[in-house]
Amino acid sequence: MSRRALGPATLAVVQAVAGALERADRSLLVACSGGPDSLALAAGVAHAARGAGLPYAGVVVDHGLQERSAEVADTARAALTGLGYADVTVVRVEVATDGSGPEAAARDARYAVLTTESAVRGATLLLGHTRDDQAETVLLGLARGSGARSLAGMAPRADGRLRPLLGLPRSTTVACCAELGLQPWSDPHNVDPAYARVRVRGRVLPVLEDELGPGVAAALARTAALLRADADLLDQLAADAAPDLARDGGLDCSGLSALPAALRTRVLRDWLRTLGARGLSADHVAAVDALVTGWHGQGPAHLPGVRVGRTDGFLRAT
C-alpha cells in the first residue's frame, strides 16, 4: 500500500511511528492487545518498518482474566497476520495478585513477558499509548499528590520501550482502524467504573473539556512533556551529587543539608531504594529528610523494608 493510498488517520499513525524511529532501532516488536490503539500502532509499524527495511514482529499477552480471553488473543494474532506480520507470538500468563490489585498484577505480568520477548529479539518494544492515556496519567498523578516525576507521565522513549503515538488522540487510532477495516476488541475493563482510570476517562476529562473548553487532554500531555524535561535534569543533578555524599554505606548529613530540597530528596529516595525500601511515599522520604534538616536527637525513621537513623552525622540503615 502506497503512502498516497493511506487514509488521513492511518497516515498520521504511520508518520508518528516513522518519525519516532532512530538508528538504534534495528528490530521492532509491537505489543498488541487487539484494541484500537495497539492495532493502529501495529498497522503503522508494519508500514514504517517495511519502508525502513527493518524486521518487525508482534506479541499478544493473554492474561486469562476474562472469559474467551484465548479467543481474543487469537483474534489479535490473526489481525497482526493480516497486517503482514510473519512473526507473532501469543503468550498466556498467570496473574497472581500480591495485594497490589488485579490491574497492577496484570501489568507486571504483561511487562515481564514483553521485556523477555524484546530482549530475545534484540528489538525495541513499541507500545500504543496515546495522548489521552498521557492526560489520564497526569490527572491520576495530580489526584495522588505525586511529584514531578509522576506528573511527567509516560516517556516517549525509555528502557528499550517506544511510545510513538503519545502525540496523537485516541480518536485517531479508532479512525485508523476504521480506514483499514480492522475490527478492534473492546476491553470491558476500559468501561468499568471500578477503575480510577476509567472514571477519569469517562467522567473527569469530559467535565474538564465542557467547563474549561476543548484541548484539555492536549494541554495535560504538554504539561507532562515540560515536567519530564525538568525532572530529567533534577534526577541527573542528584545522581551527580550522590557519590560525594556516600561513605561506608551511609550519607553525610552536612553535605545533604547543603543541597536544595529538590536534589536532597531525590538523593535520599535513590539511596533508600538501594537499601531495599519498598513503596516509598513522599511522607517516607520526608521522615528521613527530617533526620537531616530537623535533627534534634530523634529516633530512626521506619520505612517499608528498612529503618534509617542518624549516627555521628551520617544517615545509616539500622
TORKOLNU-390971 format. One record per residue (C-alpha): residue number from 1; residue in three letters; x, y, z. Coordinates in Angstrom, 1 decimal. Example, Ala and Ser with C-alpha at 12.3 -4.5 7.8 and 13.67 -1.06 7.14 Angstrom:
! residues 2
     k     r        X        Y        Z
     1   Ala     12.3     -4.5      7.8
     2   Ser     13.7     -1.1      7.1
This chain:
! residues 318
     k     r        X        Y        Z
     1   Met      0.0      0.0      0.0
     2   Ser      1.5      3.3     -1.0
     3   Arg      1.7      6.3      1.2
     4   Arg     -0.7      8.1     -1.2
     5   Ala     -3.3      5.5     -0.7
     6   Leu     -3.4      5.8      3.1
     7   Gly     -6.3      7.5      4.8
     8   Pro     -5.6     10.6      6.9
     9   Ala     -5.7      8.8     10.3
    10   Thr     -3.6      5.9      9.0
    11   Leu     -1.1      8.4      7.5
    12   Ala     -0.9     10.2     10.8
    13   Val     -0.1      7.0     12.6
    14   Val      2.5      5.9     10.1
    15   Gln      4.2      9.3     10.2
    16   Ala      4.2      9.2     14.0
    17   Val      5.9      5.8     14.0
    18   Ala      8.4      6.7     11.3
    19   Gly      9.3     10.0     13.0
    20   Ala      9.9      8.3     16.3
    21   Leu     12.3      5.6     15.0
    22   Glu     16.1      6.1     15.5
    23   Arg     19.2      4.4     14.1
    24   Ala     19.4      2.3     17.2
    25   Asp     16.1      0.7     16.4
    26   Arg     17.3     -2.4     14.5
    27   Ser     14.3     -4.5     15.1
    28   Leu     10.7     -3.7     16.2
    29   Leu      8.3     -5.6     18.4
    30   Val      4.7     -4.4     18.8
    31   Ala      2.7     -5.2     21.9
    32   Cys     -0.8     -5.8     20.7
    33   Ser     -3.9     -6.4     22.8
    34   Gly     -6.3     -6.3     19.9
    35   Gly     -7.7     -2.9     21.0
    36   Pro     -7.8      0.1     18.6
    37   Asp     -4.6      1.8     19.9
    38   Ser     -2.4     -1.3     19.6
    39   Leu     -4.0     -2.4     16.2
    40   Ala     -3.4      1.1     14.8
    41   Leu      0.2      1.0     16.1
    42   Ala      0.7     -2.4     14.5
    43   Ala     -0.5     -1.1     11.2
    44   Gly      1.7      1.9     11.4
    45   Val      4.8     -0.1     12.4
    46   Ala      4.2     -2.6      9.6
    47   His      4.2      0.2      7.0
    48   Ala      7.1      2.2      8.5
    49   Ala      9.2     -0.9      9.1
    50   Arg      8.8     -2.1      5.5
    51   Gly      9.8      1.4      4.3
    52   Ala     12.9      1.4      6.5
    53   Gly     13.8     -2.2      5.8
    54   Leu     13.5     -3.2      9.5
    55   Pro     12.3     -6.6     10.8
    56   Tyr      9.2     -6.4     12.8
    57   Ala      7.1     -8.8     15.0
    58   Gly      4.1     -8.8     17.3
    59   Val      3.4    -10.2     20.7
    60   Val      0.0    -10.8     22.3
    61   Val     -0.3    -11.4     26.0
    62   Asp     -3.3    -13.4     27.2
    63   His     -3.9    -12.6     30.9
    64   Gly     -6.6    -15.2     31.2
    65   Leu     -8.7    -12.8     33.4
    66   Gln    -11.8    -12.8     31.3
    67   Glu    -14.0    -15.4     29.5
    68   Arg    -12.9    -16.0     26.0
    69   Ser     -9.5    -14.4     26.6
    70   Ala     -7.8    -17.1     24.5
    71   Glu    -10.2    -16.3     21.6
    72   Val     -9.5    -12.6     21.9
    73   Ala     -5.8    -13.3     21.8
    74   Asp     -6.2    -15.5     18.7
    75   Thr     -8.2    -12.8     17.0
    76   Ala     -5.4    -10.3     17.7
    77   Arg     -2.9    -12.7     16.3
    78   Ala     -5.0    -13.1     13.1
    79   Ala     -5.3     -9.3     12.8
    80   Leu     -1.5     -9.0     13.0
    81   Thr     -1.0    -11.7     10.4
    82   Gly     -3.4     -9.9      8.1
    83   Leu     -1.3     -6.7      8.5
    84   Gly      1.7     -8.6      7.2
    85   Tyr      3.3     -9.9     10.5
    86   Ala      5.1    -13.1      9.8
    87   Asp      6.3    -13.4     13.4
    88   Val      3.5    -13.3     16.0
    89   Thr      3.8    -14.7     19.5
    90   Val      0.9    -15.3     21.8
    91   Val      1.8    -15.8     25.5
    92   Arg     -0.6    -16.9     28.2
    93   Val      0.3    -15.6     31.7
    94   Glu     -0.8    -16.4     35.2
    95   Val     -1.8    -13.3     37.1
    96   Ala     -1.2    -13.7     40.8
    97   Thr     -2.2    -10.8     42.9
    98   Asp      0.1     -9.9     45.8
    99   Gly     -2.0     -7.2     47.4
   100   Ser     -1.4     -4.7     44.6
   101   Gly     -4.7     -5.5     42.9
   102   Pro     -5.5     -7.3     39.6
   103   Glu     -4.8     -4.3     37.4
   104   Ala     -1.3     -3.8     38.7
   105   Ala     -0.6     -7.6     38.8
   106   Ala     -1.7     -7.9     35.2
   107   Arg      0.5     -5.0     34.2
   108   Asp      3.5     -6.6     35.9
   109   Ala      2.9    -10.0     34.3
   110   Arg      2.4     -8.4     30.9
   111   Tyr      5.6     -6.3     31.0
   112   Ala      7.6     -9.3     32.2
   113   Val      6.6    -11.1     29.0
   114   Leu      7.1     -8.1     26.8
   115   Thr     10.6     -7.4     28.2
   116   Thr     11.6    -11.0     27.7
   117   Glu     10.3    -11.2     24.1
   118   Ser     12.0     -7.9     23.1
   119   Ala     15.3     -9.0     24.7
   120   Val     15.3    -12.3     22.9
   121   Arg     14.9    -10.5     19.6
   122   Gly     17.1     -7.5     20.4
   123   Ala     14.1     -5.4     19.5
   124   Thr     12.7     -2.1     20.5
   125   Leu      9.4     -2.6     22.2
   126   Leu      6.6     -0.4     20.8
   127   Leu      3.5      0.4     22.9
   128   Gly      0.3      2.0     21.8
   129   His     -0.3      4.7     24.5
   130   Thr     -1.9      7.8     23.1
   131   Arg     -2.2     11.4     24.1
   132   Asp     -5.4     10.6     26.0
   133   Asp     -3.6      7.9     28.0
   134   Gln     -1.0     10.5     28.9
   135   Ala     -3.6     13.1     30.0
   136   Glu     -5.2     10.4     32.2
   137   Thr     -1.9      9.5     33.8
   138   Val     -1.2     13.2     34.7
   139   Leu     -4.6     13.6     36.2
   140   Leu     -4.2     10.5     38.3
   141   Gly     -0.8     11.7     39.5
   142   Leu     -2.3     15.1     40.5
   143   Ala     -5.1     13.3     42.4
   144   Arg     -2.5     11.3     44.3
   145   Gly     -0.4     14.4     45.1
   146   Ser      2.6     13.0     43.2
   147   Gly      5.8     14.7     42.4
   148   Ala      7.2     15.9     39.1
   149   Arg      8.5     12.5     38.0
   150   Ser      5.0     11.0     38.3
   151   Leu      3.3     14.1     36.7
   152   Ala      5.8     13.8     33.8
   153   Gly      3.7     10.9     32.7
   154   Met      5.0      8.2     30.3
   155   Ala      8.2      8.9     28.4
   156   Pro      8.1      8.6     24.6
   157   Arg     11.3      6.5     24.8
   158   Ala     12.8      4.9     27.8
   159   Asp     14.2      1.5     28.9
   160   Gly     14.0      0.0     25.4
   161   Arg     10.3      1.0     25.1
   162   Leu      9.0      3.4     22.5
   163   Arg      5.6      5.1     22.6
   164   Pro      5.3      6.8     19.2
   165   Leu      1.6      7.6     19.5
   166   Leu      1.7      9.9     22.6
   167   Gly      1.2     12.9     20.3
   168   Leu     -2.0     11.5     18.8
   169   Pro     -5.5     11.5     20.3
   170   Arg     -7.3      8.2     20.8
   171   Ser     -9.8      9.2     18.1
   172   Thr     -7.0      8.9     15.5
   173   Thr     -6.3      5.3     16.3
   174   Val    -10.0      4.5     16.2
   175   Ala    -10.3      6.2     12.8
   176   Cys     -7.2      4.4     11.6
   177   Cys     -8.8      1.0     12.4
   178   Ala    -11.9      2.1     10.5
   179   Glu    -10.0      3.2      7.5
   180   Leu     -8.2     -0.2      7.3
   181   Gly    -11.3     -2.3      8.0
   182   Leu     -9.9     -3.6     11.3
   183   Gln    -12.3     -4.8     14.0
   184   Pro    -10.7     -3.9     17.3
   185   Trp    -11.6     -5.6     20.6
   186   Ser    -13.3     -3.6     23.2
   187   Asp    -11.9     -4.5     26.6
   188   Pro    -14.7     -4.4     29.2
   189   His    -12.3     -3.2     31.8
   190   Asn    -12.0      0.0     29.8
   191   Val    -15.6      0.9     30.7
   192   Asp    -15.7     -0.5     34.2
   193   Pro    -16.1      2.5     36.7
   194   Ala    -14.5      0.4     39.4
   195   Tyr    -11.1      1.5     37.9
   196   Ala    -10.0      5.1     38.7
   197   Arg     -8.6      5.5     35.1
   198   Val    -11.9      4.6     33.6
   199   Arg    -13.6      7.2     35.8
   200   Val    -11.1      9.8     34.7
   201   Arg    -11.6      8.9     31.1
   202   Gly    -15.4      8.7     31.1
   203   Arg    -16.3     11.4     33.7
   204   Val    -13.5     13.7     34.7
   205   Leu    -11.9     14.6     31.4
   206   Pro    -15.3     15.2     29.7
   207   Val    -16.3     17.6     32.5
   208   Leu    -13.0     19.5     32.2
   209   Glu    -13.5     19.8     28.5
   210   Asp    -17.0     21.1     29.0
   211   Glu    -16.1     23.6     31.7
   212   Leu    -12.7     24.7     30.5
   213   Gly    -13.0     24.3     26.8
   214   Pro    -11.5     21.8     24.3
   215   Gly     -7.9     20.9     24.3
   216   Val     -7.5     19.9     28.0
   217   Ala     -6.1     16.5     27.1
   218   Ala     -3.5     18.1     24.8
   219   Ala     -2.6     20.7     27.5
   220   Leu     -2.1     17.9     30.1
   221   Ala      0.1     16.0     27.8
   222   Arg      2.1     19.1     27.1
   223   Thr      2.5     19.7     30.8
   224   Ala      3.8     16.2     31.2
   225   Ala      6.5     16.8     28.5
   226   Leu      7.6     20.1     30.2
   227   Leu      7.8     18.4     33.6
   228   Arg      9.7     15.5     32.2
   229   Ala     12.5     17.8     31.0
   230   Asp     12.7     19.4     34.4
   231   Ala     12.6     16.0     36.2
   232   Asp     15.3     14.6     34.0
   233   Leu     17.6     17.4     34.8
   234   Leu     17.0     17.2     38.5
   235   Asp     17.5     13.5     38.5
   236   Gln     20.8     13.9     36.8
   237   Leu     22.0     16.6     39.2
   238   Ala     21.0     14.4     42.1
   239   Ala     22.9     11.4     40.6
   240   Asp     26.0     13.6     40.1
   241   Ala     25.8     14.9     43.8
   242   Ala     25.3     11.5     45.4
   243   Pro     28.8     10.0     45.2
   244   Asp     30.3     12.9     47.1
   245   Leu     27.9     12.2     50.0
   246   Ala     28.3      8.5     50.3
   247   Arg     30.7      6.9     52.8
   248   Asp     30.7      3.4     54.3
   249   Gly     27.1      2.7     53.2
   250   Gly     25.8      6.0     54.7
   251   Leu     25.2      9.5     53.6
   252   Asp     26.8     12.7     55.0
   253   Cys     24.1     14.8     56.6
   254   Ser     26.2     18.0     56.4
   255   Gly     26.6     17.6     52.6
   256   Leu     22.9     16.7     52.3
   257   Ser     21.7     19.7     54.2
   258   Ala     23.7     22.0     51.8
   259   Leu     21.7     20.7     48.8
   260   Pro     18.4     22.3     47.6
   261   Ala     15.4     20.3     48.7
   262   Ala     14.6     19.1     45.2
   263   Leu     18.0     17.5     44.9
   264   Arg     18.3     16.3     48.5
   265   Thr     15.0     14.4     48.4
   266   Arg     16.0     12.7     45.2
   267   Val     19.3     11.6     46.6
   268   Leu     17.5     10.2     49.6
   269   Arg     14.9      8.4     47.6
   270   Asp     17.5      6.8     45.3
   271   Trp     19.7      5.8     48.4
   272   Leu     16.7      4.3     50.2
   273   Arg     15.9      2.2     47.2
   274   Thr     19.4      0.8     47.2
   275   Leu     18.8     -0.2     50.8
   276   Gly     15.7     -2.2     49.9
   277   Ala     13.0      0.3     50.8
   278   Arg      9.7     -0.5     49.1
   279   Gly      6.7      1.5     48.1
   280   Leu      8.3      4.8     49.1
   281   Ser      5.8      7.7     49.5
   282   Ala      6.5     11.4     49.9
   283   Asp      5.9     11.0     53.7
   284   His      8.5      8.3     53.9
   285   Val     11.1     10.4     52.3
   286   Ala     10.1     13.4     54.4
   287   Ala     10.7     11.4     57.6
   288   Val     14.2     10.6     56.5
   289   Asp     14.8     14.2     55.4
   290   Ala     13.8     15.4     58.8
   291   Leu     16.8     13.4     60.2
   292   Val     18.9     15.8     58.1
   293   Thr     17.2     19.1     58.2
   294   Gly     15.3     18.9     61.5
   295   Trp     17.7     16.8     63.7
   296   His     17.1     17.1     67.4
   297   Gly     18.2     13.6     68.5
   298   Gln     15.0     11.8     67.4
   299   Gly     14.9      8.0     66.8
   300   Pro     15.1      6.3     63.4
   301   Ala     12.6      6.6     60.6
   302   His     10.7      3.3     60.0
   303   Leu     10.0      2.7     56.3
   304   Pro      8.7     -0.4     54.4
   305   Gly     11.7     -2.7     54.1
   306   Val     14.3     -0.6     56.0
   307   Arg     14.9      1.5     59.1
   308   Val     17.1      4.6     58.9
   309   Gly     18.8      6.5     61.7
   310   Arg     21.3      9.3     62.2
   311   Thr     24.7      8.4     63.8
   312   Asp     27.7     10.7     64.1
   313   Gly     26.4     13.0     61.3
   314   Phe     25.6     10.2     58.9
   315   Leu     22.4      8.5     57.8
   316   Arg     22.6      4.8     58.1
   317   Ala     20.4      1.8     57.9
   318   Thr     19.9      0.5     61.4
